Amino acid sequence: MTDEQIPDPALQVAGAQEIAPDLLVIPNQRVQPVPNIGIIGGTQAVLVVETGIGISNAEQVLALASEVADGRRLYLTTTHFHPEHAFGAQVFADRATYLVNRAQADDLKTKGPGCLEMFRGFGGAIADRLDGVRVPTPDEVYDGGYDLDLGGRTVRLRPTGRGHTKGDQVVEVPDAGVLFTGDLAETGQFAIFPWFPPYDTDVSGVGWLAALDRLAAAGPRVVVPGHGDLGGPQVLADVRDYLRELRDETWRRRDSALGEDEIVAEVRALLIERHPEWAGREWIERGVGCLCAEHAG
């Protein structure tokens, strides 16, 4: 996300869709600072995936989840620490158990405050949405994977290792064949590489590609990306194929000893030509920088 013409990240909770029995998605309506949000029910409990950015958005999510739960216990998880995904979790305090993987909890603690201030610095609607927001602290942190029993439905929380962030986590609903990817997969845009050396270099193009290979091999029926339209396995294949393009075109030029500026210019032009309809062209340069740093030649 850049600071140019960022729209108000307001959720449209009324647009929630049931994509499987007792499984709702609040779609982001193609508004980039809004994530796709999940509400997954079992007979005993309900899990919310993502909060939206800020207090007002999270209050709407909590209200809908509480209505759906109708007395069932509430859990909350987030796919990674970025503000539009996690910086509304304080609203769920005392109402839901906030559960995340260890690396994400570390990201929240060590990088969350700086990320919050950076996003506030965008001004406008983003700063307004973050008024009064605190960096969240999870109630429970797990190592490895975690199987959450909601009653008649088990949801699998699975860290993927370094990819979009150090603490990425996917959420699998095996009985429904649904996978929530967070920002490891998005539709209609170039992959977001938060590569800002020396301040933030946790993103890994190599790790990201390996994670997508594993996720695609599992063959989910429905893929809920971090942002953009829901789809099938092709969502994962499209992002994986793009990352391969980005890697191969970058490394081929790196092998020939081109400078990074020249690589950026050539790869950017080539990928825009191949994907002229995609948004987020500013992330191509960041991706090239990341993969230049990961080049082993």
N, C-alpha and C positions, 0 to 999 in steps of 0.2 A: 504494500500500500504506500502511495506517495501522498504528498500534501497538496496535490493539484486537484481542485474540484472534487473533493471527497463529498459524496452525498450523505444526507442524514441517515444513519444506520438504524432506522426505525423498523421494528418487527411488524409483520402483518399476521398476527396470531389467528385472525379469522380465516386465513387461508390454509389452516392445518389440513393435511390429507392423511387418510388412513391407507397405508400401503400394504398392510397385512393385518390380521386380527389383533386388536389391542396394541397396535404399533402405529403411531402418528409421526408425521414429519411436518414441521413448520418450514416451508420453503423460503429461500432467501429472496425470491422474486427477482433474481439477477441484479440485486443491489450489492455491490462488492463488499462493503464493510459489514454485511449481515451474513452470519453463517446459517447453514441448514441445521435445524435443531430437531432432536428426536425425543419422543416420549414412548417408552417401551413398558408394557404391562405384563405382569404375571398374576397369579391368583392371590398372592400375598403382598406384593410390592410393585412399585413403579420406578423405573430409572429414567432420569432426564439426561440427555446428552447435549451439552453446551448451554450457555446462559444468554447469549446476546451481549452486547456491550452496554454496560451501565445499569443503574438501578431500575429505571422505568421499564426497560426491555425485560430485565430479569423478573420483575414483578408480574408482568404479563405471562411469562413462561410458567412461573410458579402458580399463578392463578389457574391456568389451563391444566397443568399437571395435577393440581389438587382436585380439580373437578373430575378429571379422568380417574384419579386414584380412588376417590370416594371412600376414604378411610384407610386405604392400603398404605403401607409404609413407603416413604419417598427416599430415593437415592439420587445423587447427582454425580456425573463424571464429565470431564472435558478432554478433548483430544490433544490439546497442547496449551501452552500458557499465554498465548497471544490475547490481547484485550477483548476482541469481539467474540472470542470463544469462552473465556473464563472470567472476565472482569465484571461479573454480576453475581458471583457466587455468594457474596455476603448476604444477599437477599434470602438465600436458602438456609442460613444459620438457624438452628433450632427447629427447622422444619424438615430438613433432609440431611442424610449422611453424605458428605462430599468425599469421594473416593477417587484417587489417582495413582499412577505409577510413580516409582521413586524418582526417576530422572525428571519427570514433569514437576514434581514437588520441589526438586532442587532448582529448576528453572524459575518457578514462581518466587522462591525465596531470594535467589541471587540476582535474577534478571528482571523480575516483575516490577520493582520500584522504578528502575530506569525506563522500562518500556512504558509504564504508566505516564511518566513525565514526558516522554517523547510523543506519545499520542495526544496528550493534552496540548502539546506545543503545536499541533496542527490547527488549533483554534476552531472557531465555528461550531458546527453541530457536534463534532467529535468531542471537543472540550466540554460542551454543555452536557453531553451524555455521561462524561466521566466525573462530573461534579459530585463530590461526596463519596467517590468510589475508593475502596481500600484494596490493596493486593490480597487476594484470598489465601487462606491457610486451610489445606485439606484436613478433614477429620480422620481419615484413614489413608495410609500409604502402603502399597504392596510392592513386593519384589517379584520378578518373574511375571507370570501371567496370573490372572484372577478370574475365577468362575463365580459369577454372582447369581445365586438362586433366587428368582423372583416368585417362585411357586409355580410349578408346571412349565416353567420356561427358564432356561439358564442362558445368561448373557456372558460372553467371553470378552474380557478386557485384556488386550495384548499390546505390550510395548513393541515397537518395531526397530529400536535403535536409531542412531542419528540419521535424519533425513531432512525434512523441512525444518525441524528443530532437534535438539538433543533428546527431548522428552516426548516424542510423538507416541500416541497410543491409538489403536483402532478398536472399534467396538463391533463385535460379531453377534448376530442373533441367528444361531444355526437353524432353529426350527422353521424360520421364515426365509432363510437364505439371504439375509440383509446384512450389509457391511457399511458401517460409518467410518470414513477414512480420515476425517479432518482434512487438513490442507496438503496431505500427501497426494490427493487427487482433487482436481477442479475441472470444470467444463467451460469451454468457450474462452479460455485465456491461456497465456503462457505461464508456466509453473513459477510460483513465487519463491524466489531465492532471497531470504533475508541475509545477504552477504554484505556486511558493512565493516571491513577490517579498519582498524584493529579492535573495534568495539564488539562486534558480533561475528563470529566465524564458525558457529556451531553447525550451520547447514552443511550437508554433505550430499553432493550429487551422486557419488558412487554408492553411498548407503541408501539413498532415496531410491535409486534404480533397483538395487537388490531387494528392498522392501516391496516394491511394486511387483517384481518378478514372483515373490512368494505369495503375495495377495492374489495376483491374477491366477496363479496355479490352483488356488482353492476354489475358483469358479463360483463366486456369489451370484445369486439371482438378481438382486437389486443392490446397486451401489449408490450410497448417499455421500456425495462429495462434500468437502468443506464449504465450497461455494459453487453455485451453478446448478444446472438441471440434473435431476436424478436420472439414472440410466441402468444399463446392465453391465456385464463384464467388459464391454467395449470401452467404458469410461476408464478402467484401469489400463487397458491395452493402449488407448490413445495417449495417456500421460506417459506410460512406459516408453512408447515408441518415440515420443517427443524428447524425452530425456536421453534416449540413445542417440537421436539425431544431434542434440546439443553436445553430448559428450564426444561423439565421433568427429563431428565437424571441428570442435575446439581442439581436440587432441591431435587430429591430423595436421592442423596448422601449427600447433605447438611443436610437433615433431620436426617441422620444417624450419623451426627457429624464428618464426614470425613474432613480433612484439605483441603485447596484449592489446594495445590500441588497434592494431591492424586486424587482429583476430576478432575483436568485438565488432568492428565495422563490417567485416566480411560475413561473419556468422549471423549477425543481426539482419543484414540485407537478405541473406539466403533464407532464413527462417520466416521472415515476414512474407517473402515471396511464396513460400510453401503454405503458410497459414495466414493469409491476409485478413481473415475475418476475426481472428482472435484479438482480445483485449490484453492489456498489461504488457505492452512491448518494452517498457522500461526494465522489466525483469530479465530480459535476455542478457543484457550487459552484466548483471549481477551473477547470472548463471555461468557465463563465460569466465568471470573472475574466480568463482568458486572452483570450477573444473580446471582452470589453469593451475590453481594452487594444489589440486589433487593429482595433477599429471605426474606420472612416475618416470617419464622418459628422460 
